[in-house]
Amino acid sequence: MIVNEELASLYREQLEIRKRLSQVDIQIETIQKNLDEEEIVRTKSFVLNNDKEFVKWFIKRKGILENKKRKENIKNKISKGIELSSIDALPDDTYIYALYDAEVIVYIGITKDLNNRLKQHKRTKKVFSSYKILNIFNDRFYALREENNLIKEHKPKYNKQSF
């Protein structure tokens, strides 16, 4: 799994950082012995306030990890048949979904609002018993391309066959 490999990589990086930090801590302790407390506090606040690049990286990284967790949560809810709430989805997310009838894909679609789109399908003459989210994209262009490839591959009953 990509997430597990990335997490393992981060853990390895964390171990390397801890080793380096322990070496740095020893150096800091030797320097601190020669400084008074006020000078130490002033230096630490200067360093922390000026490390904007680290803060930007941290915020970006935290957002990426939160999005991955949220998407996994959405996939788990869907696999359990729980409807998504508006809180689960971000406005930028585009879902590729499939409608199933007796474990056969009868329709592949793309939407930003899955619950409303499923309600629309129920009002039509399309016969389906379940649905699954096949993928979640942040970029609609890639989602449309993937949807087109899936339609060509599976040739669902209710999709317009223009190929």
Number of C-alpha atoms within 10 A of each C-alpha: 6 7 11 9 10 11 13 12 12 12 12 12 12 12 12 11 12 12 12 11 13 11 11 11 12 11 11 12 10 10 11 13 9 8 10 9 11 8 10 13 10 10 11 10 10 11 10 11 9 10 10 11 9 11 13 11 11 12 11 12 12 12 12 12 13 12 14 13 13 15 19 12 13 20 19 12 14 15 13 9 12 11 13 15 11 11 7 13 18 14 11 11 17 23 24 22 20 24 23 18 15 9 11 15 20 21 23 24 20 22 18 18 17 21 13 11 13 14 10 11 14 12 8 8 8 15 14 18 12 14 20 17 18 16 16 19 17 13 11 17 11 12 21 18 10 17 21 15 12 17 21 14 9 14 17 19 14 14 14 10 10 6 7
